[in-house]
Amino acid sequence: MSPRHAHRPEPRGHWLLLLIVVSAVAAALVFEGWTTHEVASQPARRPCTSPIPKAADTGQPIVRLDGSGVRTAGMPDRTVALTFDGGPDPVWTPRLLDLLRAHHAHATFFLSGVQAARHPELVRRIRDAGHEIGSLTYTGSDLGSASAVRTRLELSLTRTALAGSAGVTTRLLRLPLTTQADTMCGGEWTAARRAAAEGYLLVAADRPTRKPERGVVRQYSQTDTAVSEVRKLFRNRKVERYTTVSEGLGHASVNAPANGSVEAPANASGDAPANVPASTVGQLQGKALLQVQSVGHAFVRAMTWVLGIAGGLALLRLLLVVLFARAHVRRRHRYRPGSPWLREIDEPVTVLIPAYNEEAGIGTTVRSLLASTQTELQIIVIDDGSTDRTADIAARIDDPRVRVVRQPNAGKAAALNTGLAHAHHDIVVMADADTVFEPEAIHQLIQPLAHPAIGAVSGNTKVGNRRRMLGRWQHLEYVFGFNLDRRMYEVLECMPTVPGAIGAFRRDALLGVGGVSHATLAEDTDLTMALWRAGWRVVYEESAIAWTEVPTSLRQLWRQRYRWCYGTLQAMWKHRRALREVGPAGRFARRALPYLFLFQVALPLLAPVVDVFALYGVAFADPVESIGVWLVFLVVQLFGAGYALRLDGERLRVLWAMPFQLFVYRQLMYLVIFQSVVSALFGTRLRWHRIHRSGSAGEQRVVEPAAGRPGLPWAGGGS
């Protein structure tokens, strides 16, 4: 193992950080979704089941309940208490404040807690102008049908929001969806009693038919209608005073309690003012609530844009990949024999197979190569210090074309370089020890090397063990993800990876870049990028088919993809200076590196938060719209995957597994990327993670031949 890859402890705190961030985002979204949904929903209330008590049904708009009974009050003659419900509204609240200032009048603003949290500057402006602040609950929902817990929550959150935004608390409450006092019937009266128990004075309004000169409490919503009606009211010369509720009560007459045992005070609200400064603790709690509300609201708006941009990029990427795949099909003979000036290649080939504890599949791999139509082969199995029977199994294969080279364990890159030193031929094919080759694979793979500018060729890797769900998901990924991308990469001349499972190289090109580097864990990606920087072109040959064994457990899959992703990040960083280079190197870097970073790093890092936001859309926004958008993306992906399967000669019936892939497999890949990025940022060095092999790479090839090819007689056990 290279010292460069000496193991360091992997970071642990990032998982806690991810959990905290996702939990905080989820909590903020739930809070924002609850408030937004309640505020935006159509106000409605249940019909009254019983009338308001007679003691409160006096026609007066202000009701106080305490241990001595029920008292009601109204405004004195020629006095109008102006009250405005809802808001603060960024459009209409400033206009109302300007209108009141112009007429030297004061009013009472019954504010929604959620709106107060969103516009604290307007709450402070209302307070600083000398107006009175009342509570309209947090969301303005129907308290008549709410539980006692919900009622307390609505009142306490509003109290906290007012403390945080303006540093005040209020004793005035207007129950949402009520107008006159007699509308506080049935469940509303129950809610009124609960609020009164917390010290609130209930404020309704007089009937619209009552003349202002007789003294009234007028109720308006903060709209353009309120501005015009208040302006009209100000022209009534019979009104002497426009004031707040509590100031008007200081001059009001009050009905006696229902039991008549106690004389009512002159002020129905008692001696305490309606608005008092909030405590320091209350203000701190309020500011925290404002921050939560602000973060949730800002996050929803930001994620709306992010989802739009990410969705647009995903659709654009899929469209471009499909279009470039079609272009690849049309121009695939450009760098291959069949064009007037390219000959067919039938040169000898050296195949390098690095192997470490691969006894389950090494025999099948070597025998599949010996059955190749490319008869002039040198097959070198490099046993990298295996502790099982890998070398013995390969050595027992009685064929002069097979040679086994043993070395102490030094890693895959070192094993490939050892094999390269023993190679006799100018064309070198690299293969994994769990790969099963089609008979024509080697011959087809080397044909693009007829073009003198091409230094390496990627073969078509297919999933052999795809009987189980995890194998099917990886099969879809290989066909729809890797292979479709490779077609696009060839057209754009920016192929970033020749897979280790099957790839052909010019020997002099490999020697020219110093062989296989051990500086990264993705030695295949690192090598491919080095070839581009050396001026060579890399293409994809879809007819060169090899079957590979993929991980059969989530743990093995995690370890494999963690290494792949981490190694790719290393290779991208190592070759970042190619972005400033000219010729094929610069063209490759400016096309491949941004694409890899955007679609394999940046967007996947946002995925957990995007998924939480998607749940938010289903729970609190329009579930039909949210599910509809998801279905549209699914259908688009199904069409793309179907096209990719068709190009690869695969059956379409595997598409049924794709919707399930989005719920499990995709989440795992996102977490792998997150772990890899954190590890790269902390400079963690990983050990080479080898997955457990069962020798099932040829399983699919034998059981279910693709594209009309017969099963292969050599596909069997490794021993």
Residue, then its C-alpha position, 0 to 999 in steps of 0.5 A: m500500500s502506498p504511504r500516500h494512502a496510509h489510513r487515518p481515522e475517518p471523521r465522525g462528527h459530520w454525520l452528527l452535523l448532517l443529522i442536526v442540519v437535516s433535523a433543523v431544516a425539517a423542523a423549520l419547514v414543518f413550522e413554516g409549513w404549518t403557519t403558511h398552510e394555516v394562513a393561506s387556507q380559506p378561513a372557515r368555521r363550524p356552525c354554532t351549536s349554542p348561543i352566546p350567554k345572555a350576560a355577554d349578549t348585550g350588543q356591546p363589542i368588548v367582553r371581559l370574563d373573570g371570577s366575578g362574571v361577564r362584563t361588556a363595554g362599548m365606546p362612548d358617544r362620538t368616539v370611534a375605535l378603529t381596529f385593523d385585523g391581520g397583517p402587518d402587511p407590507v403594502w397596506t399597513p404603511r398606507l394605513l399608518d400614513l393615513l392615520r398620521a395625516h388625521h392625528a388619529h390612533a388605532t388598534f392593530f390586531l396582528s397575526g403572529v406569523q405576519a408579525a414574525r415576518h415583518p417585525e419592522l412594521v410591528r415596531r413602526i406601529r408601536d412607535a407611532g403610538h398605536e395599540i397592538g392586539s393579538l389575532t392569534y398566530t395563524g388566524s385559524d378557527l379557535g372554535s374548533a381547536s383543542a385547548v392545547r392548540t389554543r394555548l399554542e396560538l396565543s403563546l406563539t403570538r405573544t412571543a412573536l410580539a415580544g421579539s418584534a416590538g418588545v411588548t405584550t398585549r392583553l387585547l385579543r380578537l378571536p379570528l373569524t368573529t365580528q360582533a360579540d354574538t358571533m362568539c357562540g358555541g365553540e368560539w365561546t369555549a375558546a373565549r373562556r380559555a383566552a380569558a383565563e390567560g388574562y385576555l380582554l376579548v374585543a369584537a366590533d359593533r354592527p356596521t349599521r350602528k352610527p359612528e356618532r353613537g360610539v363604535v368599534r369599527q373592524y377592518s381588514q388591511t386592504d385597499t377597502a379599509v383605506s377608502e372606508v377609513r378615509k370616508l369615515f374621517r369626513n364624518r364631522k359628528v365624530e369627535r375622537y378616533t382612538t384605540v380600544s383601551e383609550g376609548l374604554g377609559h371613557a366608556s360605560v360598562n355593563a355590570p357583571a351577570n351576578g350583579s354583586v360587584e360594581a364594574p370598574a370604569n375601565a373594562s380592562g382594569d387598571a393595567p394598560a393593554n400593551v406593556p413591555a415584555s420581559t427580557v426572557g420573553q424578548l429573547q424567546g421572541k427573537a429566537l422565534l423570529q429567527v426560526q420563522s425567518v430561516g424557514h421562510a427564506f429556506v422555502r423561497a430559496m429551495t423553490w429556486v434551487l429545485g427549479i434550477a436543479g430540476g431544469l439542469a437535470l432535465l437538460r442533462l438528460l436531454l443532452v445525454v440522449l441527444f449525444a447518444r443518438a449522435h454517437v450511434r450515427r458517428r460511431h464509425r468515425y474512429r473505427p475500421g469501416s471508414p475508408w482509411l482505417r484498417e481492421i486491427d488483428e494485432p497481439v494483445t496483452v491482458l493484465i489482471p491484477a488480483y487480490n484474494e479473487e479465488a471465486g472468480i479468477g478461473t472464470t475470468v481467465r477461461s473467458l479470455l482464453a475463449s476469445t476470438q482474439t487468439e494471439l493473447q498474453i494473459i498476465v495474472i498479477d497476484d498481489g499478495s493474496t492469502d487465498r488460492t488465487a494464484d494457484i487457481a490461475a497457475r493450474i490453467d494449462d495454457p501457454r498464454v497464461r502467466v502468473v506473476r506473484q508479488p507482495n501486496a502493494g495495491k492495484a496500481a503497483a500490480l498493474n505496473t508490474g504486469l505492464a513491465h512483463a507485457h510483450h505486446d503494444i496493445v494492453v487490455m486491463a481487466d478486473a479479476d471478477t470480469v467475464f468477457e464475451p468472445e468478441a470483446i477483446h477484438q471489438l475493444i481494440q478496433p478504435l486503436a486503428h486511429p493513431a490519435i486514440g490512446a485508450v478505449s473503454g469497453n461496455t461493462k454489464v452487471g452479471n449478478r442482477r437477479r436480486m433488487l440491488g443487482r437490478w438497481q446497479h444494472l440500471e445505473y450501469v446502462f442508464g448512467f455510466n454507458l449513456d454518459r460514455r456515449m456523450y463523453e466520446v462525442l464531446e471528447c472528454m471521457p473521464t474514465v476507462p473502467g478497470a473492468i475492461g479497457a484497452f490502451r496503447r503500451d507506449a501511451l501508458l509508458g508515456v504517462g509513467g504507468v498507473s499512478h498510485a496517487t489516487l484510489a481511482e487509478d482508472t480515472d486518474l490514468t484516463m485524465a493523464l492520457w488526455r493531458a498527454g494529448w491522447r483521445v479516449v473513446y467508448e466501444e459499446s460492442a466490447i461487452a464484459w460482465t462484472e460482479v457487483p456488490t450484493s449487500l448495501r455495506q459492500l456497495w457503500r465501501q465500493r462507491y465510497r472508494w470510487c467517489y473519493g478517488t474521483l475527487q482526488a483525480m479531479w483535484k490532481h488534474r485541475r490545472a488542465l482547465r488552463e491548458v490548451g488542445p485536447a487536455g484543456r478541452f477535456a478538462r473544461r468539459a468533463l471536470p465541471y460536469l463531474f463537479l456539478f452532477q456528481v458532487a454539488l447537486p447530490l450534496l443538496a439531495p437530502v435537503v431537497d428530499v426533505f423539501a419534497l416531503y414539505g411540498v406533499a404535506f403542506a403545499d399542493p400534494v397533487e402538484s408535488i406528486g405530479v412533478w415527481l411523476v413527471f421526472l420519473v416518467v422522463q427518467l423511465f424514457g431515458a432509461g428505456y432508450a439506454l436499455r434499447l441501445d445496449g440491447e437489454r430488455l425493458r422489463v427491468l424498468w419496473a425496479m426504477p421507481f423503487q431505486l429512487f427511494v433507497y438506492r439514490q439516498l445511499m449514493y447521496l450519503v456516499i458522496f457526502q461522506s467522500v467530500v467530507s473525507a476529502l476536505f479533512g484529508t482522510r486517507l482510505r484503505w483499499h476496500r475489496i468487496h466479497r466475491s462469489g464468482s457470479a459475474g457470468e450469472q446473467r450471461v448464462v441464465e438469460p443471454a442478451a441480444g440473442r447470444p448463446g450462453l457461454p460454456w466456460a462460465g462456471g465456478g472459479s476453481 
